[in-house]
Amino acid sequence: LEAKERSGAVGKTIDAMATRAGKTIEETTDVRALASATTGLVRLGKLAGPEVVAVAKRLVDARDHGHWEPTWFSAWGGTIEATSAALEVLALASDT
């Protein structure tokens, strides 16, 4: 839903989550957190224009050069999520 269509506690929670996801994208070095925040903002329609390309580059760089591995599965999952999010963002970029 567009911001003007959201109301009440649920709408405020969604807006707060979108704000936090934006901060996460700016600040995190964690591949999985970056992918999750990006996917959330894409689904909410909160990424557009040059920001989309910048986030896609950051996702690919984090996936290729970042390393987060509390367990093998989590590291693999972060890589998969980053790849999936990068593809979503790149598809969005090609539409704009």
Steps between C-alpha positions, in 0.01 A plus 500: 500500500609854435584705811178702467298176501661359816355592834488390859756293685573271204570790266728667753684171553553457124630856470737446795625174346563676168697773675708243689560299182632814330742558789605136488583531129715805574679359803529122494789286390297181554409340166181338628374820670573704188313251281201484735472876536530548124236238423264661749538845347458363148175331601377821661593698188746715695802476268519707184734672257875521562457349845397170337825469308708597804328237715546235228873573486525488877317165512727342241811638672382379842416159357836465326727654763316488830524207732261411777501144620363394837419173323559377149127503423457860612790617285357315201154642574636854514662449161178367349294782651746763377493355148120488499472857630755624248303343216177661625665839528663470157163405347352809665785711365439375147134604529587861596 
